[in-house]
Amino acid sequence: MSTQKNVFYNILFAVAQVFLPLITFPYLARTLGPSYLGSLNFAESFARYFVLLAAVGIPVYGVRVIAKNHHDKIALSKTFWEIFIINFIMTMILALVFIICIFYVPKLAADKGLFTWSLAFFFCQLFLFEWLFAGMNQFKFIALRYFFIRLLFIIAVFVFIKNNTDYHKYMSLQVGASILVGLINLKYLYQYIHFDKAIFKNLNIKQHIKPLFILFLTLFSISIYLSLDTVLLGFLADNESVGYYASVLKLNKIIIAVLAAISAAMFPKITSLYQQGEIEKFTQMIQKGFYFILSIGIPTTLIVLSCAPQIVLIVLGPGFDRSILPLQITAPLILIVSMSSIFGFQILNALSKDKEILISAIGGMVLSILLTFILVRQFKENGEAITILCTELVVCAFFVYYSAKHYNMKPLLPLIGEQLLAAIPYVFFILLVKYFIEQPYLQLAIISVLSISWFFILHFILLQHSIIKQEFLLFFKKDKTKAPLPI
């Protein structure tokens, strides 16, 4: 499958991650309220933190090694089982830690039922295998599988969750969806992976320990500020603060996921080009990714920042006024995190500069811990919002600094100037609409329509060499030759 199609399906996957949860998110916010929604977000964040620790860097490292071996089924199968066994062992160890926490940590013991479902959710993530399918460029399968299962999940949410006492059921539905994903994955696994006993006789697990350990330290450091923020807020403040903060962060992360999809879809190809010595093509792909991030990230950040009151009212409801300021504070994360994905995930990771990524992550972790304990007790959700913004900004600065040592950044500078100038009409639309129209729903609708219209006019009419236009035309251009099979 071509890179354009991979990007398309990964963006489709990310868009589905944006719009499908938005169907249930307002309903859950209104049905559960800030306190119960906060409890649910706390439990889910706690489980996802354990998922991240059990993965020990596999979501990143696995894509890289699978991409190297996906043309050889025997090598692919051997690599898969080596990675899976490491993941399985770590999951079992951390499952025991999770169980101990449920019984002996007071905040968890107070709601054993919810955290028992969280434990089941944690275990089910072992069979997600996203790293395998991404490394094999099976983005179409990933997107369609998610879309189908999420639709079933949405229907189940409206059927089974009727009041705030049903918040346990939401986590049980998450477990059910994860089990269904695992069953589908196991069915498709037989098409790509050997299950012969001979494969298991020649496994070399030790070769993965050192690179995984470095990546684990990196992701553990990142997790302190990226995944543990909600958990720390729950311990240092209260569940209600978690509800306000986690809700807006989820909105931003949903948007970030769309931009991250571009990097994720391009990463296997970028890695392959660099390893094959095709530096010019490698550089071109980096520039394309950077262009996409700027052209989408800048206007999106402006809209979220300026329309935060309207977004909170429409998506979360009138009881979430305290979420407006955290949303405005964290709006720049849309652009900052997306830039980090270019310089950290694409450049440094493709060049296997794991130690430099680790140093960047440790810098962010130290800052995050300091700011969390300084700001959260007094400012609660606003303090955590300031913490995550400052942390991500520092990490991004580290990534840019280290990337500049290995990559020529000068060709990227004109793109920044071009996209900043192109963002001026977005500001004009926002100010004009908010001045003449008072109704929040109408404000957001008109601003969205005008912004999308300007985006298409800019990239498909005014800019003659727009990369977005070029990639769009390439995607719909029929290939004269048949694409090779993934294996």
C-alpha positions as CSV (number, residue, x, y, z in Angstrom):
1,M,0.0,0.0,0.0
2,S,1.3,3.5,-0.9
3,T,2.4,6.0,1.7
4,Q,-0.5,8.3,0.6
5,K,-3.0,5.5,1.3
6,N,-1.4,4.7,4.6
7,V,-1.6,8.4,5.7
8,F,-5.2,8.5,4.4
9,Y,-6.3,5.4,6.5
10,N,-4.4,6.5,9.5
11,I,-6.0,9.9,9.3
12,L,-9.3,8.2,8.8
13,F,-8.5,6.2,12.0
14,A,-7.7,9.3,13.9
15,V,-10.7,11.2,12.6
16,A,-12.8,8.2,13.8
17,Q,-11.1,8.6,17.2
18,V,-12.1,12.2,17.2
19,F,-15.7,12.1,16.1
20,L,-16.9,8.7,17.4
21,P,-16.0,9.5,21.1
22,L,-17.6,12.9,20.6
23,I,-20.9,11.2,20.1
24,T,-20.8,9.7,23.6
25,F,-18.6,12.3,25.4
26,P,-21.3,15.0,25.8
27,Y,-23.8,12.3,26.9
28,L,-21.4,10.9,29.5
29,A,-20.5,14.3,30.8
30,R,-24.2,15.2,31.3
31,T,-25.2,11.8,32.6
32,L,-22.3,11.1,35.0
33,G,-21.5,14.7,36.0
34,P,-18.0,16.0,36.9
35,S,-17.5,13.9,40.0
36,Y,-18.4,10.5,38.6
37,L,-16.8,11.3,35.3
38,G,-13.7,12.2,37.3
39,S,-13.8,8.8,39.0
40,L,-14.0,7.1,35.7
41,N,-11.2,9.1,34.1
42,F,-9.0,8.5,37.2
43,A,-9.6,4.7,36.9
44,E,-9.0,4.6,33.2
45,S,-5.9,6.8,33.4
46,F,-4.6,4.5,36.2
47,A,-5.1,1.4,34.0
48,R,-3.6,3.1,30.9
49,Y,-0.5,4.0,32.9
50,F,0.0,0.4,33.8
51,V,-0.5,-0.5,30.1
52,L,2.3,2.0,29.2
53,L,4.7,0.5,31.8
54,A,3.9,-3.1,30.7
55,A,4.6,-2.2,27.0
56,V,8.2,-1.1,28.0
57,G,8.6,0.8,24.7
58,I,7.1,-1.8,22.5
59,P,4.6,0.5,20.7
60,V,7.6,2.5,19.3
61,Y,10.3,-0.2,19.2
62,G,7.9,-2.9,17.9
63,V,6.9,-0.8,14.8
64,R,10.6,-0.2,14.0
65,V,11.7,-3.9,14.2
66,I,8.6,-5.2,12.5
67,A,9.1,-2.7,9.6
68,K,12.6,-4.1,9.2
69,N,11.5,-7.7,8.9
70,H,8.0,-7.6,7.4
71,H,9.1,-8.9,4.0
72,D,10.4,-12.1,5.5
73,K,7.6,-14.1,7.2
74,I,10.0,-16.3,9.3
75,A,12.0,-13.3,10.5
76,L,8.7,-11.5,11.1
77,S,7.3,-14.4,13.2
78,K,10.5,-14.7,15.2
79,T,10.5,-11.0,16.0
80,F,6.8,-10.9,16.9
81,W,7.1,-13.8,19.4
82,E,10.2,-12.3,21.0
83,I,8.5,-9.0,21.5
84,F,5.2,-10.5,22.6
85,I,6.9,-12.7,25.3
86,I,8.5,-9.6,26.8
87,N,5.2,-7.8,26.8
88,F,3.4,-10.9,28.4
89,I,6.0,-11.2,31.2
90,M,5.8,-7.5,32.1
91,T,2.0,-7.6,32.0
92,M,1.9,-10.5,34.4
93,I,4.3,-8.8,36.8
94,L,2.4,-5.5,36.8
95,A,-1.0,-7.3,37.1
96,L,0.2,-8.5,40.5
97,V,1.2,-4.9,41.4
98,F,-2.2,-3.7,40.2
99,I,-4.0,-6.2,42.4
100,I,-2.0,-5.2,45.4
101,C,-2.8,-1.5,44.8
102,I,-6.6,-2.3,44.6
103,F,-6.6,-3.8,48.1
104,Y,-4.0,-1.6,49.9
105,V,-4.2,1.9,48.3
106,P,-7.1,3.6,50.1
107,K,-8.2,5.7,47.1
108,L,-8.5,2.5,45.0
109,A,-9.8,0.3,47.7
110,A,-12.8,2.7,48.1
111,D,-14.1,1.6,44.7
112,K,-12.8,-2.0,44.2
113,G,-15.4,-2.8,41.6
114,L,-14.4,0.0,39.2
115,F,-10.7,-0.8,39.5
116,T,-11.3,-4.5,39.1
117,W,-12.7,-3.7,35.7
118,S,-9.7,-1.4,35.1
119,L,-7.4,-4.4,35.8
120,A,-9.3,-6.5,33.2
121,F,-8.9,-3.6,30.7
122,F,-5.2,-3.5,31.4
123,F,-4.8,-7.2,30.7
124,C,-6.7,-7.0,27.5
125,Q,-4.4,-4.5,26.0
126,L,-1.8,-7.2,25.7
127,F,-3.6,-8.5,22.7
128,L,-4.0,-5.1,20.9
129,F,-1.0,-5.8,18.6
130,E,-1.1,-2.3,17.2
131,W,2.7,-2.2,16.8
132,L,2.6,-5.4,14.6
133,F,-0.1,-4.1,12.2
134,A,1.5,-0.6,12.1
135,G,4.9,-2.0,11.3
136,M,3.4,-4.0,8.5
137,N,1.6,-0.9,7.1
138,Q,-1.8,-2.5,7.7
139,F,-3.4,0.9,8.4
140,K,-6.5,0.0,6.5
141,F,-7.1,-2.9,8.8
142,I,-6.4,-0.8,11.9
143,A,-8.9,1.9,10.8
144,L,-11.7,-0.4,9.8
145,R,-11.4,-2.6,12.8
146,Y,-11.5,0.4,15.2
147,F,-14.5,2.0,13.3
148,F,-16.6,-1.2,13.5
149,I,-15.9,-1.9,17.2
150,R,-16.3,1.7,18.2
151,L,-19.7,1.9,16.6
152,L,-20.8,-1.2,18.7
153,F,-19.3,0.4,21.8
154,I,-21.2,3.7,21.2
155,I,-24.5,1.8,20.8
156,A,-23.8,-0.1,24.1
157,V,-23.1,3.2,26.0
158,F,-26.5,4.7,25.1
159,V,-28.2,1.4,25.9
160,F,-26.6,0.5,29.3
161,I,-25.6,3.9,30.8
162,K,-28.7,5.7,32.1
163,N,-27.6,7.5,35.3
164,N,-24.5,8.4,37.3
165,T,-24.5,5.1,39.2
166,D,-23.7,3.3,35.9
167,Y,-20.2,4.6,35.7
168,H,-18.9,1.0,36.5
169,K,-20.7,-0.2,33.4
170,Y,-18.7,2.1,31.1
171,M,-15.4,0.4,32.2
172,S,-17.0,-3.0,31.7
173,L,-18.0,-2.0,28.1
174,Q,-14.4,-0.9,27.5
175,V,-13.3,-4.4,28.6
176,G,-15.9,-6.0,26.2
177,A,-14.6,-3.9,23.3
178,S,-11.0,-4.8,24.1
179,I,-11.9,-8.5,24.1
180,L,-13.5,-8.2,20.7
181,V,-10.4,-6.4,19.4
182,G,-8.3,-9.2,20.7
183,L,-10.4,-11.9,19.0
184,I,-10.3,-10.1,15.7
185,N,-6.5,-9.7,16.0
186,L,-5.9,-13.3,16.8
187,K,-7.9,-14.3,13.6
188,Y,-5.8,-12.0,11.4
189,L,-2.6,-13.0,13.2
190,Y,-2.6,-16.4,11.5
191,Q,-2.3,-14.8,8.1
192,Y,1.1,-13.2,9.0
193,I,2.7,-15.1,11.9
194,H,3.9,-18.7,12.0
195,F,2.8,-20.7,15.1
196,D,5.2,-23.6,14.4
197,K,7.2,-25.0,17.3
198,A,10.4,-24.6,15.3
199,I,10.0,-20.8,15.5
200,F,10.2,-20.9,19.3
201,K,13.4,-22.9,19.4
202,N,15.5,-20.0,17.9
203,L,14.1,-17.0,19.8
204,N,16.6,-14.4,20.9
205,I,14.9,-12.3,23.4
206,K,18.1,-10.8,24.9
207,Q,18.8,-8.7,21.7
208,H,15.7,-6.6,22.4
209,I,16.5,-5.9,26.1
210,K,18.9,-3.0,25.8
211,P,17.0,-0.9,23.1
212,L,13.8,-1.6,24.9
213,F,15.3,-0.6,28.3
214,I,16.4,2.8,26.9
215,L,13.0,3.3,25.3
216,F,11.3,2.2,28.5
217,L,13.2,4.8,30.5
218,T,12.2,7.3,27.9
219,L,8.5,6.4,27.9
220,F,8.5,6.1,31.7
221,S,9.8,9.7,31.9
222,I,7.2,10.8,29.4
223,S,4.5,9.0,31.2
224,I,5.2,11.0,34.4
225,Y,3.9,14.1,32.6
226,L,1.8,12.7,29.8
227,S,-0.1,9.8,31.6
228,L,0.4,10.3,35.3
229,D,-0.8,13.9,35.3
230,T,-4.5,12.8,35.8
231,V,-3.5,10.2,38.4
232,L,-1.5,12.8,40.4
233,L,-4.3,15.3,40.2
234,G,-6.6,12.7,41.6
235,F,-4.3,12.1,44.6
236,L,-3.3,15.7,45.2
237,A,-6.7,17.3,44.5
238,D,-10.0,15.5,44.1
239,N,-12.1,13.6,41.6
240,E,-14.1,16.7,40.6
241,S,-10.9,18.5,39.6
242,V,-9.9,15.4,37.6
243,G,-13.3,15.6,35.8
244,Y,-12.7,19.2,34.7
245,Y,-9.1,18.6,33.7
246,A,-9.4,15.2,32.1
247,S,-12.4,16.3,30.0
248,V,-10.6,19.2,28.3
249,L,-7.3,17.2,28.0
250,K,-9.3,14.5,26.2
251,L,-10.7,17.0,23.8
252,N,-7.2,18.2,23.0
253,K,-5.7,14.7,22.7
254,I,-8.5,13.7,20.3
255,I,-7.4,16.6,18.0
256,I,-3.7,15.8,18.5
257,A,-4.5,12.2,17.5
258,V,-5.4,13.4,14.0
259,L,-2.1,15.1,13.6
260,A,-0.2,12.2,15.2
261,A,-1.8,9.9,12.6
262,I,0.3,11.6,9.9
263,S,3.6,10.9,11.7
264,A,2.5,7.3,12.6
265,A,1.6,6.5,9.0
266,M,4.8,8.0,7.6
267,F,7.2,6.5,10.2
268,P,7.7,3.0,8.7
269,K,8.5,4.5,5.3
270,I,10.8,7.2,6.8
271,T,12.7,4.5,8.8
272,S,13.1,2.4,5.7
273,L,14.3,5.3,3.5
274,Y,17.0,6.3,6.1
275,Q,18.2,2.7,6.5
276,Q,18.5,2.3,2.8
277,G,20.5,5.5,2.5
278,E,17.9,7.5,0.5
279,I,18.6,10.7,2.5
280,E,17.0,13.0,-0.1
281,K,13.7,11.1,0.0
282,F,13.9,10.9,3.8
283,T,14.3,14.7,3.9
284,Q,11.4,15.3,1.6
285,M,9.1,13.1,3.8
286,I,10.1,15.0,6.9
287,Q,9.3,18.3,5.2
288,K,5.9,17.0,4.1
289,G,5.0,15.9,7.6
290,F,6.1,19.3,9.0
291,Y,4.0,21.1,6.4
292,F,0.9,19.0,7.3
293,I,1.4,19.7,11.0
294,L,1.8,23.4,10.6
295,S,-1.1,23.9,8.1
296,I,-3.6,22.0,10.3
297,G,-2.1,22.6,13.8
298,I,-1.9,26.4,13.7
299,P,-5.6,27.2,12.8
300,T,-6.9,24.4,15.0
301,T,-4.9,25.8,18.0
302,L,-6.3,29.3,17.3
303,I,-9.9,28.0,17.1
304,V,-9.7,26.0,20.3
305,L,-8.0,28.8,22.2
306,S,-10.6,31.5,21.1
307,C,-13.7,29.3,21.2
308,A,-13.0,27.4,24.4
309,P,-16.2,28.7,26.1
310,Q,-18.4,27.6,23.2
311,I,-16.7,24.2,22.9
312,V,-17.0,23.5,26.6
313,L,-20.7,24.5,26.6
314,I,-21.6,22.5,23.5
315,V,-19.5,19.4,24.2
316,L,-19.5,19.1,28.0
317,G,-22.5,21.1,29.1
318,P,-23.2,24.1,31.4
319,G,-21.9,22.3,34.5
320,F,-18.3,22.3,33.2
321,D,-17.5,26.1,33.3
322,R,-14.3,25.3,35.3
323,S,-13.0,23.4,32.2
324,I,-12.9,26.6,30.1
325,L,-9.6,28.0,31.4
326,P,-7.8,24.6,31.4
327,L,-8.9,24.2,27.8
328,Q,-7.5,27.6,26.9
329,I,-4.2,26.9,28.7
330,T,-3.7,23.5,27.0
331,A,-4.9,24.6,23.5
332,P,-1.2,25.2,22.3
333,L,-0.5,21.5,23.1
334,I,-2.2,20.7,19.8
335,L,0.7,22.4,17.9
336,I,3.5,21.7,20.5
337,V,2.9,17.9,20.8
338,S,2.5,17.6,17.0
339,M,5.8,19.3,16.5
340,S,7.4,17.0,19.0
341,S,6.1,14.0,17.0
342,I,8.0,15.4,13.9
343,F,11.3,16.1,15.7
344,G,11.1,13.3,18.2
345,F,9.1,10.5,16.7
346,Q,10.1,11.0,13.0
347,I,13.6,12.3,13.0
348,L,15.3,11.2,16.3
349,N,13.5,7.9,16.5
350,A,14.1,7.1,12.8
351,L,17.8,7.8,13.3
352,S,17.7,5.5,16.4
353,K,18.8,8.4,18.7
354,D,17.1,6.8,21.7
355,K,19.5,8.4,24.2
356,E,18.8,11.9,23.1
357,I,15.1,11.2,23.2
358,L,15.6,9.9,26.8
359,I,17.5,13.0,27.9
360,S,14.6,15.1,26.5
361,A,12.0,13.0,28.3
362,I,13.9,13.2,31.6
363,G,14.1,16.9,31.4
364,G,10.3,17.0,30.9
365,M,9.7,14.6,33.8
366,V,11.8,16.6,36.3
367,L,10.0,19.8,35.3
368,S,6.6,18.1,35.5
369,I,7.2,16.7,39.0
370,L,8.4,20.1,40.3
371,L,5.5,22.1,38.8
372,T,2.9,19.5,39.8
373,F,3.7,19.7,43.5
374,I,4.1,23.5,43.4
375,L,0.9,24.3,41.4
376,V,-1.7,21.5,41.8
377,R,-2.6,21.8,45.5
378,Q,-3.4,25.5,45.1
379,F,-4.7,25.8,41.6
380,K,-6.0,22.2,41.0
381,E,-7.0,21.6,37.4
382,N,-5.6,25.0,36.2
383,G,-2.2,24.2,37.9
384,E,-2.1,20.8,36.1
385,A,-2.9,22.5,32.8
386,I,0.0,25.0,33.3
387,T,2.2,22.1,34.2
388,I,1.5,20.0,31.1
389,L,1.9,23.0,28.8
390,C,5.3,24.1,30.2
391,T,6.5,20.5,30.2
392,E,5.6,19.8,26.6
393,L,7.1,23.0,25.5
394,V,10.4,22.1,27.2
395,V,10.4,18.6,25.7
396,C,9.7,20.0,22.2
397,A,12.6,22.5,22.6
398,F,14.9,19.5,23.5
399,F,13.7,17.6,20.4
400,V,14.3,20.6,18.1
401,Y,17.8,21.1,19.6
402,Y,18.9,17.5,19.1
403,S,17.3,17.2,15.7
404,A,19.2,20.2,14.5
405,K,22.4,18.3,15.1
406,H,21.5,15.6,12.6
407,Y,19.1,17.3,10.3
408,N,19.2,20.5,8.2
409,M,16.4,22.7,9.7
410,K,16.8,25.6,7.3
411,P,14.4,24.3,4.6
412,L,11.7,24.2,7.3
413,L,11.9,27.9,8.2
414,P,10.1,29.3,5.1
415,L,7.2,26.9,5.8
416,I,6.8,28.4,9.3
417,G,6.6,32.0,7.9
418,E,4.2,31.0,5.1
419,Q,1.8,29.2,7.5
420,L,1.8,32.0,10.1
421,L,0.8,34.5,7.4
422,A,-1.9,32.1,6.2
423,A,-3.3,31.9,9.7
424,I,-4.2,35.7,9.8
425,P,-7.6,35.1,8.1
426,Y,-8.6,32.6,10.8
427,V,-8.1,35.3,13.4
428,F,-10.1,37.7,11.4
429,F,-13.0,35.2,11.0
430,I,-13.0,34.5,14.7
431,L,-13.1,38.1,15.8
432,L,-15.7,39.0,13.2
433,V,-18.1,36.2,14.0
434,K,-17.8,36.7,17.8
435,Y,-18.5,40.4,17.4
436,F,-21.7,40.1,15.4
437,I,-23.1,36.8,16.7
438,E,-23.9,36.0,20.3
439,Q,-25.4,32.4,20.1
440,P,-22.6,29.9,21.0
441,Y,-23.7,27.1,18.7
442,L,-24.0,29.5,15.7
443,Q,-20.7,31.1,16.5
444,L,-18.8,27.8,16.5
445,A,-20.6,26.5,13.4
446,I,-19.9,29.6,11.3
447,I,-16.3,29.9,12.5
448,S,-15.8,26.2,11.5
449,V,-17.3,26.6,8.1
450,L,-15.3,29.8,7.3
451,S,-12.1,28.2,8.5
452,I,-12.5,25.0,6.5
453,S,-13.5,27.1,3.4
454,W,-10.3,29.2,3.8
455,F,-8.2,26.1,4.3
456,F,-9.4,24.6,1.0
457,I,-9.1,27.9,-0.9
458,L,-5.6,28.4,0.4
459,H,-4.2,25.0,-0.3
460,F,-6.1,24.1,-3.5
461,I,-6.3,27.5,-5.3
462,L,-3.9,30.1,-3.9
463,L,-0.8,28.0,-3.1
464,Q,0.4,26.5,-6.4
465,H,2.9,24.2,-4.7
466,S,0.8,23.1,-1.7
467,I,2.0,19.7,-0.4
468,I,-1.6,19.0,0.8
469,K,-2.9,19.5,-2.8
470,Q,-0.1,17.3,-4.2
471,E,-0.7,14.5,-1.8
472,F,-4.4,14.7,-2.4
473,L,-4.0,14.3,-6.1
474,L,-1.5,11.5,-5.7
475,F,-3.9,9.6,-3.5
476,F,-6.7,9.7,-6.1
477,K,-4.4,9.0,-9.0
478,K,-4.8,5.4,-10.2
479,D,-1.6,3.4,-10.1
480,K,-0.6,1.8,-13.3
481,T,1.2,-1.0,-11.6
482,K,-0.3,-3.3,-9.0
483,A,0.9,-2.6,-5.5
484,P,3.0,-5.4,-3.9
485,L,1.6,-7.5,-1.2
486,P,2.8,-6.7,2.4
487,I,4.5,-10.0,2.7
